[in-house]
Amino acid sequence: MYYPEYEECDEIADCDPYGSLTSACEQLASACEELSGRYEEECNPIYMPVEKMCYWGVLNFYGEYLWWKVHQEGLHFAVTGVLNNTVEGKLFALNGEWSSGFRVGAGIFFPINTWRINLDWLQMHTSEERGVVNPGGALPLRTTRLIGDTDTITSAIADWRFKLDSIRLTLEVPLFMRTHVSIIPSIGVRNDYIRETFRADYSGAEPGFYETRTQYNGLGPEIAVNASWYLLPCFSIFGNLRTSGMYGSLETHQIVFDTDTNEDVAFRYDFDRLQTTLGSTVGVQWEGSFFRNIFLRLSLGWETNIWFNFNTLYQTISTVSEGTLVNISDNLSTSGVTFRGTLSF
C-alpha cells in the first residue's frame, strides 16, 4: 500500500514494502509524515530511503560473513645476520593469516520514535605457523626470545593461535534522515573475550622454547556514528566509525625454557586494564522487498578494528639483573571484507 498523494511514486515500490502496512498504521499516515522529516514536500520517485516507513515495530535478523586478516605486532622469533654489527640481518615474525569468521544478530526498529535496539555476537578464530632454517655462511640464525642466548640455532618454528568473541548491545537514535542522506549515532555496551597463545621452538646446540598464553575479558561502553548516502534507487554507500573503552582482567602466563637451566623463566601476571579500541567500516549496500512484507538488505564492505597496545608479550633479557623484563606494547588489529544479509519483518 502507498499513500494516495504519492501515486506517482510507483518506481520505489520494489524497495519500500508499503504493502505490509497494517490498517492501524494507515490511520497514522499523517503522523508519520511529521516524524523526523520522513517525507519531503514533493515526492521524489528515485531517492527515498526505505527507512521512511510507518511500522508499529520491525524485527531484524542479520548474519555476516567475515574474511579478515588478524595481525598482532611484536611476534618476532628469530633473526639472521647481526654478526658483530657488521652484517645486516633479517627479522622473522608472524604477520597474521586470512581467516573466516562470522557475526550474527537481531534487533527491533520502533518507527514511532525511529529508535533501534540491536544485539550481536562476533566470533573469529585464526592461527599461523612459520619455520626458518639456518642458511649457514655469514648469516647465522639466532633466537630473539631465549634469554641472553647468542648461540647459533639450527632452526626455529613459531606458532600463534588467536580467538576472539565479542558481544555488543547498541541503541541507535537517528539524528538526521533525509531523502539522500541519513546520519545515525549509537551508544551501547561491548564485551570482548580474547585468548591467544604464542610459542617458538628452537633446535641446535642449546634447544629450548618460549611460550606465552594470554586471556583478556573486558566490558565497557561503545559509541558510534553510522551514515548512508543514497545514490540510486535502493542503492547507497555507507560508513561507520566507532570507539570503545573496556575495563577488564588480563592474565598472562609466560614460560622460557633453555637447556642452560640458569636461564629458565616462568611467571604469571594478572592485572586489570582499560582497553581502548577504534573501528571503521565503509562499503555499499542494496535494499529491497519481496512478498510485499519482507525487507532485505545486502551489504559489502571493508572493516578495520584496532586494540591499542594490546600486546602483552614480555622479553626477558637477563635473569641476573633487575629491570630486564621488557613489555613489548604493540597493537592488535583485524581488517578485511564483510558481507552482511539482513531480513526485516
Protein Blocks (a to p, Z undefined) as FASTA:
>chain_A
ZZfklmmmmmmmmmocfklpcfklmmmmmmmmmgghlaafbdcfkbccfklccdfbdcdd
dddddddddddehiafbdehjiohlaccdddddebjaddddddddddddfknopacdddd
dddddddddddddebhjldcddfkbghiabdcfbdcdddddddddddddddddfbdcfkb
ccdddddddddddddddddddedjbgcddddddddddddddddddddddfbghiacdddd
dddddddddddddddddfblklgccdddddddddddddddddddddddeehlaccddddd
ddddddehkbccdcdfbfkbghiaccdddddddddddddddddZZ
